[in-house]
Amino acid sequence: MAHHILIIEDDADINGLLKCILEEADCETGQAFSGTEAAFYVERKMPDLILLDLMLPGMSGERFLEELREKDAAVPVIVLSAKSALKDKVALLKLGADDYITKPFEPEEVAARVEAALRRSGISSIRNSGRDGNEESRDGTGKVYSYKNLVLDPELRKVTILGRETELTGKEFEIMKLLLAAPEKVYSRESLYEQVWKDGYYGTDHTVNVHVSNLRRKIREEDPQEEYIQSVYGIGFRLARI
């Protein structure tokens, strides 16, 4: 089944160009030209991936992303923006974006980043199997991980802390699962990136740090008395020792 991509871009020419790029890559597309229109769209049908412009009439792209993450923590979002400063990219990653493409862009870059985001997430395959009533855990083991006050169920894609469900993004969930699966292992940033994002790591990329920081914050909000993720200076991260 073809992946369904929602394009949110107010410029009709750019929106049309993105539609052509994606359809040439055998994707199905939906189009929205404002944040408000996009919000109505996802209420009716949640896509497999979203391409999101920031400068939108009505609801801004940032606001749309924030509200989306309150409803669906898993769908990958790639932001399209003319802003190229590192602080802008980091701010969007913290808000919940999965990737960032700077305008002007090349069609090949858009197609490659969309393909990589879909490959990393595995979201479409999970949703498709769920429609047939035969959803399986991503690791296929059925194992449920428990550590201190946190329980992670790979099959249900669910995390609870002190009995309360905690919403994580897809990448945050995968990071936590890796740490729980090998509690004595220290993961370098490179290793985490390659295993979670399924892509090559670039030493100046702050993506891993941002996602681990967000993951820690969400856990701390539910259980401020316990430490779950430990930083190992000069190397990376591991599950905190009991």
Buried (B, 14 or more C-beta within 10 A) or exposed (E): EEBBBBBBBBEEEBBEBBBEBBEEBEBBBBBBBBBBBBBEBBEEEBBBBBBBBBBBEBBBBBBBBEBBBEEBBBBBBBBBBEBEEEEBBBBBBEBBBBBBBBEEBEBEEBBEBBBBBBEBBBBBBBBEEEEEEEBBBBEEEEBBBEBBBBBBBBBEBBBBBEEEEBBBBBBBBBBBBBBBBEEEEBBBBBBBBEEBBBBEBEEEBEBBBBBBBBBBEBBBEBBEEBBBBEBEEEEBBBBBEE
